[in-house]
């Protein structure tokens, strides 16, 4: 069962009906939008985990989400947590890029997608945290699991997400040193333009300091 399957099962019909109301659409479209949003978040987590420091930081952050229940929490606190997760995973501009791309795919306004993303993000983190805890995953195990999840997204949506993630994170580059490449995992992303620290270093979305 994929994380998306688990997410849809936890939401159930009532959860999808609430999301459909938020989106102003039917439950079938809501299901497609949730799948697309979850795919973008999982893909972003997988890209973060391609760096050894990113994988270690993410694995540590998951411990804070074990046994949480974002499916019954209040919307305000869920949204605050979700915005923090998205900041780490995709960055502010990257989140906007993802919402724009997903809106074109789903036929739903980008601003509405932006409202949904911080609600889905804590749910994905909770499901991933419980899976990692249950299977005793270390950082490398978790990174491999996320790679499998990213590869499992089929067809047109899978192609769209890979394109969005490449635009947000940059293309993968060969193993080599660099200002944001201290890790040991191969195929780490090249930092895209427009993500700079105050000292001028270009950073990819996904702050390893969770």
KAHUZI-V36242 format. One record per run of one state. SS is the DSSP state (h for helix, s for strand, l for the rest). FROM is the first residue (numbers start at 1). TO is the last residue. If there is no record, write none. Layout:
ss:from:to
SS:FROM:TO
SS:FROM:TO
//
This chain:
ss:from:to
l:1:2
h:3:23
l:24:26
h:27:48
l:49:51
h:52:65
l:66:74
h:75:89
l:90:91
h:92:106
l:107:109
h:110:134
l:135:138
h:139:151
l:152:154
h:155:169
l:170:171
s:172:172
l:173:188
s:189:189
l:190:195
s:196:196
l:197:201
s:202:202
l:203:210
//
